[in-house]
């Protein structure tokens, strides 16, 4: 199991899928560890097609792939994980079907929800939003103090999400979280590969370490060094 922090890139359907796939490819070159396909409006067929293409891209880069909400698509495309929200299948039900093929993640927004999800068998949690973010307009951020309390309370890796960038990375990593999940910090950057590479460099230079590191299992392809292309 690695002792290093991780970068998880979460997609959003802000552009054509061809443009998104190109940005994901660049982010993989830059050094992200996981890509999570999230498109809640897609049909099963559309999500399957998108996941297959992202599986091809991530496999070439040695990056792992998860699918948001759609356990069927994750299994059908040989993804590495499925990520659940509050309205998704219960963790127990997804775990019974997915194990041992997939890691099961769960988004949480508070301490009680985090404890319950971990107790139900989630392999990791994503908590946020930590800082103000354009994807959650008008909602009060939850802050690093609550992030730290969740990291301390559960025995599984916790990823931080929401408004995270290089300016506030130090205080996020100081909580002992397992890493960061990002959307616009990479996908909206003029050079996604460079944005990912700079964040990964900052993570690897951090004096802190995760309390519970993210599981490191065999990837579909060998790791490759990040690039700043």
PALUMRO-928770 format. One line per 5 residues: number of its first residue (from 1); their letters; for each residue x, y, z of C-alpha. Coordinates in steps of 0.05 Angstrom, whole numbers, plus 5000, padded with zeros to 4 digits. Example, Ala and Ser with C-alpha at 12.3 -4.5 7.8 and 13.67 -1.06 7.14 Angstrom:
! residues 2
1	as	5246,4910,5156; 5273,4979,5143
***
This chain:
! residues 229
1	xxxxx	5000,5000,5000; 5027,5067,4980; 5041,5121,5033; 5032,5177,4982; 4973,5222,4970
6	xxxxx	4930,5212,4908; 4896,5256,4856; 4827,5234,4832; 4800,5270,4771; 4723,5273,4767
11	xxxxx	4692,5288,4700; 4633,5332,4685; 4596,5337,4618; 4615,5409,4605; 4637,5398,4533
16	xxxxx	4632,5346,4479; 4656,5278,4499; 4713,5281,4449; 4739,5344,4483; 4730,5313,4551
21	xxxxx	4767,5250,4531; 4824,5291,4505; 4829,5331,4570; 4826,5265,4610; 4882,5237,4567
26	xxxxx	4925,5298,4581; 4909,5294,4656; 4931,5221,4656; 4996,5242,4623; 5004,5294,4678
31	xxxxx	5000,5242,4733; 4929,5234,4761; 4919,5167,4796; 4845,5156,4784; 4792,5182,4736
36	xxxxx	4720,5180,4757; 4668,5183,4701; 4609,5223,4726; 4551,5239,4680; 4486,5232,4716
41	xxxxx	4444,5250,4656; 4471,5195,4610; 4433,5133,4591; 4464,5066,4606; 4484,5058,4533
46	xxxxx	4517,5127,4531; 4552,5117,4597; 4577,5049,4573; 4607,5079,4510; 4640,5135,4548
51	xxxxx	4667,5088,4600; 4697,5042,4547; 4735,5100,4516; 4760,5124,4583; 4779,5053,4601
56	xxxxx	4822,5052,4539; 4855,5118,4556; 4867,5102,4630; 4893,5032,4616; 4945,5060,4569
61	xxxxx	4968,5108,4623; 4966,5059,4682; 4911,5101,4714; 4852,5070,4748; 4779,5084,4729
66	xxxxx	4716,5088,4771; 4645,5100,4749; 4598,5146,4788; 4533,5114,4809; 4528,5062,4753
71	xxxxx	4550,4995,4782; 4526,4960,4719; 4570,5002,4674; 4630,4994,4721; 4624,4919,4718
76	xxxxx	4610,4916,4643; 4671,4958,4625; 4721,4926,4674; 4729,4990,4713; 4768,4990,4778
81	xxxxx	4715,5021,4822; 4645,5048,4831; 4630,5113,4867; 4564,5121,4904; 4524,5181,4926
86	xxxxx	4468,5187,4976; 4416,5169,4923; 4456,5111,4895; 4452,5038,4915; 4467,5027,4989
91	xxxxx	4540,5012,5002; 4523,4942,5029; 4485,4924,4965; 4538,4950,4918; 4593,4917,4958
96	xxxxx	4558,4849,4955; 4557,4852,4879; 4622,4889,4866; 4672,4854,4911; 4726,4834,4896
101	xxxxx	4726,4865,4826; 4714,4937,4846; 4731,4986,4901; 4668,5018,4929; 4671,5092,4945
106	xxxxx	4619,5137,4977; 4610,5212,4977; 4594,5240,5046; 4579,5309,5073; 4582,5302,5148
111	xxxxx	4611,5261,5206; 4551,5216,5219; 4543,5199,5146; 4618,5184,5140; 4617,5137,5200
116	xxxxx	4556,5101,5173; 4586,5093,5103; 4651,5066,5131; 4614,5018,5176; 4573,4994,5117
121	xxxxx	4637,4973,5081; 4658,5031,5037; 4730,5023,5015; 4740,5099,5016; 4701,5163,5025
126	xxxxx	4701,5230,4989; 4684,5289,5034; 4665,5359,5014; 4659,5411,4993; 4717,5435,5035
131	xxxxx	4725,5505,5005; 4678,5549,4963; 4670,5521,4893; 4633,5541,4830; 4601,5471,4827
136	xxxxx	4564,5485,4892; 4542,5557,4887; 4509,5586,4949; 4527,5527,4994; 4570,5540,5055
141	xxxxx	4637,5502,5052; 4649,5451,5106; 4721,5469,5119; 4785,5432,5137; 4765,5424,5210
146	xxxxx	4707,5379,5193; 4750,5343,5142; 4801,5329,5198; 4747,5304,5245; 4723,5254,5192
151	xxxxx	4794,5230,5176; 4804,5218,5251; 4737,5183,5261; 4739,5130,5205; 4786,5073,5189
156	xxxxx	4784,5082,5113; 4817,5132,5066; 4783,5199,5058; 4791,5243,4996; 4779,5317,5001
161	xxxxx	4739,5353,4947; 4715,5424,4933; 4754,5486,4916; 4822,5454,4927; 4884,5482,4892
166	xxxxx	4957,5493,4905; 4942,5554,4949; 4904,5513,5002; 4935,5445,4990; 4980,5447,5051
171	xxxxx	4924,5454,5101; 4883,5400,5066; 4940,5349,5069; 4955,5367,5141; 4889,5333,5160
176	xxxxx	4917,5265,5141; 4867,5255,5084; 4886,5205,5030; 4888,5256,4974; 4845,5303,4934
181	xxxxx	4789,5298,4883; 4785,5352,4831; 4744,5375,4772; 4756,5445,4745; 4826,5453,4773
186	xxxxx	4848,5405,4719; 4793,5401,4667; 4785,5477,4662; 4860,5490,4661; 4890,5514,4595
191	xxxxx	4940,5457,4600; 4909,5398,4638; 4973,5357,4636; 5013,5414,4668; 4959,5427,4720
196	xxxxx	4958,5354,4740; 5034,5349,4741; 5042,5410,4785; 4991,5384,4835; 5023,5316,4837
201	xxxxx	5091,5348,4848; 5062,5387,4906; 5031,5325,4936; 5095,5286,4932; 5135,5343,4963
206	xxxxx	5087,5349,5023; 5117,5334,5091; 5050,5302,5112; 5026,5231,5099; 4956,5201,5095
211	xxxxx	4928,5171,5159; 4898,5116,5117; 4931,5113,5048; 4889,5097,4987; 4890,5024,4967
216	xxxxx	4941,5009,4913; 4923,4948,4872; 4951,4924,4807; 4933,4972,4750; 4915,4953,4679
221	xxxxx	4983,4979,4655; 5050,4999,4685; 5056,5066,4718; 5086,5121,4675; 5120,5184,4697
226	xxxx	5079,5249,4698; 5093,5299,4644; 5084,5374,4638; 5065,5373,4565
***
